[in-house]
Amino acid sequence: MTPVSSSPFHFDSLVWDWPIAIYLFLIGISAGLVTLSVLLRCYRPTLATSESTLMRTTLLLAPGVIILGLLILVFHLTRPWTFWKLMFHYSFTSVMSVGVMLFQVYMAVLIVWLAKIFDRQLIELQQRWLPKLRVLPAVLARLTPLMKTLDIVMLVLAVMLGAYTGFLLSALKTYPLLNNPILPILFLFSGISSGAAVALIAMTLRARRNPHSEEAHFIHRLETPIVWLEIFVLFAFFIGLALGDEGKHRALVNALAGGFWATWFWCGVVGIGLVAPLLLKPWANRWHSPYGALAVSGMSLTGVLLLRFFILYAGQLTVV
């Protein structure tokens, strides 16, 4: 059946609302930033120092947005004070429980990985505030030969986290639009795209007069194919619905054939988030305009946020 909606943001079949969309958006940014940072360390290690804008942005935002996203999720629950039970009672048959385990491992490895990258600054802080804690420099020194392995582990965890948000929604079997195996791949690529947009905004704000540094050029080289892959996966996502059963056909029609969420998708996700940045990026690069670079990255980031809202809300319009 297809529920009768009273408004685009409030209808009978709605279970997960806007805080979940924000949560999914923030998780994607963290996974995207870490993925790009590891790739920078692998392919351009001379740029991936503690002075790197990308690495500094990752230091501040990768753990920060994860914590903010989890706080939004916890306080959005009916009984938020019982959430701690999920952190100690694991179930491999529960998508939410597996996600909690992934978050815990991701955060633990992320802290160690960032501590080693910024070891000089960390040791300076330790010597100033905790001079008797002499074990820290020794521990950080022992991590040096393990950094390549740690980079690989961090990359795998970031990719898993970026895809997990899609798995979380695709497990909702009664919603034919969400119950789609391509959704994790779509969320992974769009999350990396959002991480690239955040990194480029940070680089532009820091460089001001030269938003097209060597580091920014590396991000641009990765961002363009990622956006095209995102477009391809989005196309495949809807083709899968079109080739599916009756429930998927109705979900596709309800999402794209007309109404508020169809307009949201075509004007917001496609127009603002995909087409406009692709058209404006050559102009921004040609004129070396920091304002153009900010506008293009801002539109890309907005498009990813609008995509999260569209998938979440339009995906719940149709139930079977």
N, C-alpha and C positions, 0 to 999 in steps of 0.2 A: 504494500500500500504506500501511497504518497501522502504525508500528513498535510493538512491545511495550515499554513503559516499565518500567524497574526502579524508578524513583522520580520524583517530579515535577520534580526538578532534574537528573536524570541519566538519559538515555534514548538509544537508538541513533541517532536522527536529529538529536540536538542538536549544533549547530555553534557557535552564538554563545550564551554563557552570561551569568551575572549581571553581570560587569564591563561588558558592552556595554549592559545595561539602565541601569546607573548613568551611563554615558557619554551615552546618549540623554536621560536625565533632566536632566543638567547642561547640555547644549547647549540644551535647551528653556528652561531658566531664563534663560540669557544672552539668547537671542533674545526671550523674553517681556519681560524688563526693558527692553531697548533699545527694543522696539516701544512699550511704555507710556511710556517717557521721551520719545520723539519725539512721540507724540500729546499729551503734556502740554505740550511746547514749542510745538506747533502751535495747540492750543486754549486753553491757559491759560498763556501765556508769562510772566505775572507770578509764577506759582508755580514755574516751572522754572528757578530760579536755583541757584547753587552751594550755597545753604543748604537746598535741597529735600532731604527725606529720600529720595525716589525717585531723584533724581539722584545723591546720595551712595551709595545702595545699588547703583545701576548702576555707579558708578565702581569700587567695591570688587569686586562680584560678577560683572559682565558679562565682563570679561577674566579674572577669577580662576577662575571655574568652567570657562571654555573651556580654560584651561591645564591645570587639574586633569583635565578630561575627556580631553584629548589624551594626557596622561601615562598615564592608566588604559588608554587604547586602545593606546598604543605598547608599554607593558610587558606587555600581554596578548597581543601578537603572539608567534609562534613565534621570530622573529628580530628583536627590537626594535631592535637596533643598525643595521639596514638600512633603517629607516623614513625616514631622511633622504633616501633616493633618490626617494621619492614627492614630496618638496617641490621637486624640480628636474627630474624627468622626468615631464612631463604627458602624459596621454592622454585625449582627449575621449570616447573610447569606454568608459572605466572610470568607474563611479560613484564609487569611492573617490578616484581622481585628481581628478575634478571637485570633490569635496568638499574636498580639500586646497587646491585653488585658491581655493575659496570661503572657507575658513577664513583663508587668508593675506590676501585682500582685506578681509574682514570685520575682522580684527584691526588691519590698517593704518589703515583708515578710522576704526575705533572709537577708537584711540589719539589720532588727530588731533582727532576730534570731542569727546572728553572733555577733551583739553588746552585747547581753546578755551573750553569751558563753565567749566572751573576755571582759567582763565588767570590770575586774580588770585592765587590760591594758588600756582600753578606759578611765576609770576614772583617771588613772595616767596621761594620755595625757591631759585630760581636766583640771586637777589641775595645770599642768605645763603651758599650753598655754591659757586656758580660765578659770581662777580661779573663775570668777564671775558667770559662768554658773552652778549654784548649782542645777538646776532642773534635770540635767542628772542623778546623782546618785539616786535620788528619783524615776525617771521614770524606771530606770533599776531594782531597788528594787521591784517595783510593778509587774514586769514581772516574778518574780521568781515563784509564784504559777501557772502561765500560761504556763510554759515551756513544760509540757507534751502535752498540746493541741497544742502549737506552733510546736512541733516536728511532730505531726501527720499532721498538715496543710502543713508543709514544705515538708514532704514525699509525700503527695498527689500532690502538685504542681510540685515537681521534676519528679514524674512519668508521670504526664500530659505533662510536657515540653519534656521529653524524647520521648514520643509517638507522640507528636505534629509534630515533623519533618517528621515522616512517614505519618501522615495525610496530611501534606502539599503537598507531592508528590502524594499520592494516590488520591487526588482530581483531578489530570490531567486525565480526562476520555478518551482522545484520544490516550493515551499511554498505551497499554494493560499490559505491564510489571509493570508499576508504579501503575496502577489502581487495587491495590490488597489490600484486607482488612488485610492481615497479615503483611504488611509493617510497620505499627506503632509498632507492637510487636517486630519485628526484630530490628528496630531502638532503641527501649527501652532497650532490652537486650544487644545489641552491645554498646550502650552508657554507660550502667553500667559497661560493660567489659572494656571500655576505661578509665572510672573513676578509676577502680581498678588498671589498668596498671599505670596510672599517680601516684596514691597514693603509689604503691609499688616502683616506680622509686624514688619518694621523700624519702621514708623510707630508701631505700638502700643508697642513697647519703648522708642522714643524719647520718645513723648508721655506714656505711662503713664496719666495721669489723663484724657487726652482723645484716645482713639484714633480719634475721628471728626472729624478736622480737615477743612479745605476740600480739601486735597490727597488725603486718604483718601477723601473723598466722590467725587472725580473718578474714583479707581480703582474704587470700588464701582459707579459708574454704568457703567463699561466691563466690569467683571467679570461682572455678572449676565447681560447678553446673550451674552457669550462662553461662559459655562457652558451656557446653553441651546443655543447653536450647537454646542458640543461634544457635548451629548446628542443633538442631531439628527444630527450627522455620525456618531456612534457607532452610532445606530440604522440609518442608511443603510449603514454599513459591513457590518453583519450582514445587512441585507436583500439587499445585493449578493451575499453568500455564499449566501443561501437561494435566490436566483434564478439561481445559477451552475450549473456542470456538476457531475458526480458527485464530483469531487475536492473542490470547495468545499463541497458538502453534507456530506461526511465531516469536513472540517475544522471546520465549524460545529458538528456533533454532538459531536465530540471536545472542542471548546473549551467548550461551554455546556451540554451535556446532562447532565453529571454528572462526578464526580471532583474531584480537588484543585483544578484550575485553574478549573472552573466555580464552585466555592465561593469561590475567590479573587476571581473577577470579581463575582459577585452580592453577596457580603458586603463585599469590600474596595473594588473600583472603584466599584460602584453605591451600596452602603450607606454606607461611610465617606466616599468621595470626592465623591459627587454628592447623594444624598438628604439625608444628615445636615446638610451645610452649608446647603442650601436651606431646611431646616426650622428650623435654629437661628439663621440670620442675622437674621431679624426680631426674635427675642428678644434677641440681642446688641446690635442697634441700638437697641431700645426702652430697654434698661436701661443703655446706655452702659458696658458692662462690658468692661474691657481683657482679662480672662480669657476672656470669651466670644468676643471678637474673635480672640484668639490660638488658641482651640480651633477656631473655624470655619476660619481660614486654615490652621492646621496639618492639619486633616482634608482640606482641598482639596489641599494640597501632597502629603500622603500618598497621596491618591487618584490623582494624576498619576503618582507613582512606581510604585504598584501597577499602573496601566494599562500602563506601559512593560514591567514584568515579565510581565504577562499576555500582551501582544501578542507579546513576544519568545519566551517559552516555549511558550504555547499555539499560537503560529504555527508552531512547529517540530515539533509532535506529529504532523502529517499530511504525508506526502510523496507525490508522484505521479511 
